[in-house]
Amino acid sequence: MADANKPLRQIRTPFVALGPSGVAIRTRLKSLAPRDEEVLRSVGAHLGSLASKDLKRRCADGLDHSTDTWAERKQGLTGESSSRWAGSITKATHDQWALSRRAQLAHIQSLEAGVGTIMHRLSLPVGEHGSKRAPGGYRSRQEWHAKTRRLHALEDRLAVERVDREAGRVRVVRGGKRMARNRHNLQAADMTETEWRQRWEAARWFLAADGESGKRFGNETIRVNEDGDVGIKLPAPLAHLANAPHGRYVLAAKVCFPHRGQEWADRIAADRAVAYRIHYDVQRGRWYLTASWTLPVTKTIPIEAVLADGVIGVDTNADHLAAWRLDAHGNPIGARAASSTTCPARPTIVTPRSGMLCPDC
């Protein structure tokens, strides 16, 4: 039975949620010729090697990174690939380094919370009960002693992490730390050395290109036209593998995007930026192509203005929308408009992409 004296939880103040900031769709590269796979593997391995070297240099720069060091790194990569490939590699390097810094800060905060909790519980008498807001003491002297040793271990790890953060030092593994650790215990990972090597190398390949608005089909490096032909601008050392003009290689397989394909087609027809990534699933033996692009930021209005004259609550079902007009407090007004996409109060169209609120009602 619920405690009558227990206060009820406070309902959080409603707010207007932002819409999605980008789109990513994926399709499979089917019917690739053996030559296509050889070229993809060669390009991915070559660019992956450049990405590993660039990440090593970025980590060595630490907090001393500047536009000059970035330009120097990009210039060095351009000679071994191209200016656009170099731009994609350096951008991916910066994103990975920044992600590692955020993860490092989260780890430090987690260690600080753990140290604080253990110190608090050690300061209490053994066996003291805790409350709903704070934990109590440890249950026995043995546990108290074990947590004392645990505290020293956490404090040492916290000191090391703080020193690394102040120095701008991060630890990044291209291909993933888990995959690197699996190499030392293949039996537990249920892999042979050959299987591990294949997954490790595929995870370290680099086959991603940023989009460019105004360029043909929105991307000069990995280009997909309206007919589904996929063309790749080969790095300078691999230009001899080209089967199309201007150092390009066109895959034998054609692609289509079943999901949001028309939206993608409209973008490339208008030469709007579309980023592409090609990756290989070793376990399934399949190649995939992922297309992505950003969406314009949706201008939001204050929640007070949205709720001023009531709103429309929309239930997005598989084959229809069910809408109900609500007052400023969320209470239904009038009859439910089932299987309809129009507002019951006025002929305003309510779509799933416009969100759960209709500010026109």
Secondary structure, 3 states (H helix, E strand, C coil): CCCCCCCCCCCCCCCCCCCCCEEEEEEEECCCCHHHHHHHHHHHHHHHHHHHHHHHHHHHHHHHCCHHHHHHHHHHHHCCCCHHHHHHHHHHHHHHHHHHHHHHHHHHHHHHHHHHHHHHHHCCCCCCCCCCCCCCCCCCHHHHHHHHHHHHHHHHHHHHHHHHHHHCCCCCCCCCHHHHHHCCCHHHHCCCHHHHHHHHHHHCCCCEECCCCCCHHHCCCEEECCCCEEEEECCHHHHHHCCECCCEEEEEEECCCCCCHHHHHHHHHCCCCCEEEEEEECCCCEEEEEEEEECCCCCCCCHHHHCCCCEEEEEECCCCEEEEEECCCCCECCCCECCCCECCCCCCECCHHHCCCCCCC
